[in-house]
């Protein structure tokens, strides 16, 4: 009787549906692994023949994807390209010349006002904070003082200094206007 019970189970509709569903899932899993090998090989290999060979190896059930995992390149093509770009940028940075004195060509720092070897004036100091200023700067970026401004000591009376400045500004405007008219004549 026990034999007929097993025979009934194996020939039942539920068993056949379960078996067919199980085989379908195994086939989907097998094809999914083969597709994964194909996609991963395309991301890691730039040779079409190697991608095809890896995909064929991936079709071998269970062992194929494991063999592919053992021999696949460790980096994707995008990783290789990013690393090469980074290496090129680092090499370009290393090839960039160090600042040199325009007269004696000795190495200088960006903050030097004069060359320590030949004493060539490299930059002008700010009138207020004494920071080194680049030649094209119109104002000091550290203290916002306009380049070329003079610092006068306030030992005298503030009213006297302001009055002298108010008198000097219109005189400068008149002298510029007179100079411009004389040049036009």
C-alpha positions, 0 to 999 in steps of 0.5 A, spaced: 500 500 500 505 504 501 508 504 494 501 505 491 501 512 495 507 514 492 505 513 485 499 516 487 503 522 489 508 522 483 502 522 478 498 527 481 496 534 478 499 538 484 506 534 484 506 535 476 504 543 477 509 543 483 515 540 479 514 544 472 514 550 476 520 548 480 523 546 473 521 553 470 524 557 476 531 553 475 531 555 468 529 562 469 535 562 475 540 559 470 538 564 464 538 569 469 545 567 471 548 567 464 545 574 462 548 577 469 555 574 466 553 577 459 552 584 462 558 584 467 562 582 462 560 587 457 562 592 463 569 589 464 571 587 457 572 591 451 573 585 446 567 582 443 570 575 443 572 575 450 565 578 452 562 572 447 566 567 450 564 569 458 557 569 456 558 562 453 562 560 459 556 563 463 551 558 460 554 552 463 549 551 469 552 553 476 559 552 474 560 557 469 558 563 473 563 561 478 569 560 473 567 567 470 567 570 477 574 567 478 577 570 472 573 576 471 577 583 471 577 586 478 575 593 475 569 595 470 571 599 464 568 606 467 573 605 473 579 604 469 577 610 465 576 614 471 583 612 474 586 613 468 583 620 468 585 621 475 593 619 474 593 624 468 591 630 472 596 628 477 601 627 472 599 634 469 599 637 476 606 634 478 609 637 471 606 644 473 613 648 474 614 651 481 614 659 481 620 662 479 624 669 480 623 672 473 630 675 473 634 669 477 630 663 476 631 661 483 625 658 486 620 662 490 614 662 494 607 665 492 607 669 498 614 672 497 615 680 496 622 680 494 626 674 491 631 672 497 637 671 492 637 677 487 632 682 491 628 683 485 621 686 487 616 681 486 609 683 489 607 690 492 605 689 500 598 692 501 598 699 505 594 696 510 595 689 512 602 688 508 599 682 505 603 681 498 598 683 492 598 680 485 600 686 480 593 685 477 589 686 483 585 692 484 584 691 492 587 687 497 582 681 498 584 680 505 583 687 508 579 690 502 584 696 501 584 699 494 591 698 491 595 704 491 591 707 497 596 711 502 595 710 509 596 717 513 597 717 520 591 720 524 596 724 529 592 731 527 585 733 528 580 729 524 576 735 522 582 738 519 584 732 515 577 731 512 577 738 510 583 738 506 581 732 503 574 735 501 578 741 498 583 736 494 578 733 490 575 738 487 582 741 485 583 734 482 577 734 478 578 741 475 586 740 474 584 734 470 578 737 466 583 743 464 588 738 462 583 734 458 581 741 454 588 743 453 589 736 450 583 737 445 585 744 443 
